[in-house]
Amino acid sequence: MLRINKYLAECGVGSRRQCDELIALGVVFVNGEKAQIGLKIDKEKDKILVDGKEISHSFQKRYYLYHKTKGTIVSRSDENGRATIYDALKKLKVENCENLKYVGRLDFNSEGLLLLTNDGDLAFALTHPKFHVKKVYFVKIKRELSQAEMKKIVEIGVASQGEILKAGAIRFKYKDGENFCYEMDLYEGKNRQVRRIFEALGEEVIQLKRLQFATLKLNDLSYGKIRELSQKEVEELKKRYAKTQEALPNMLISL
């Protein structure tokens, strides 16, 4: 016997928190009866439906690294008819791509590393603000930042839309023609954080690419391509965030 939210998360429905939200909405049924949060089920005998669809435990957890292209939406659909990453995944013939969830977002004009998985608990751990997962971005702008500006970004932060935004580190990399290229480390996941930091300094970002997410690096994966993570990469992710995973059940129960 195990908690229904854990079972649903193992089946790729979502994180345990997301599964509890579905239960609260009344769309989860066990043997024809509406499920309650905290219910324990027998995965071998009980029939479980989510929004009318039977859920099966016979699935394999999958982990992909995708090089998102500029001009695609990180969403399942777009009201303006713009291409989504799921449109791209279908063209790449990724099996059952509709069951994969993106871990963190990249905006329409950003590119780079995007982790996709049906492992709901790991996705939750890697995106929860409490755990300060490292992300590294390549940023191209039109002018050189002063040492004072770089120090401010890291030590004090900049004001944007009522928030103070900071970076973990920022490094000058090279000059590209008339433009200047930097790498920035972030440990938060605030909306459009990199762009807003530079906007606060009066600068428009010409190019923004995510190079690293947690222990994963984009390296030489071609633009618009996808690959499965190696067993070693998956083990490293889980090893690095083992304490995070152990903390999840108690955190989720309190949500």
Summary of the structure (lengths in Angstrom):
residues: 255
radius of gyration: 20.3
end to end distance: 22.1
largest distance: 65.9
contacts: 731
relative contact order: 0.15
helix: 31%
strand: 29%
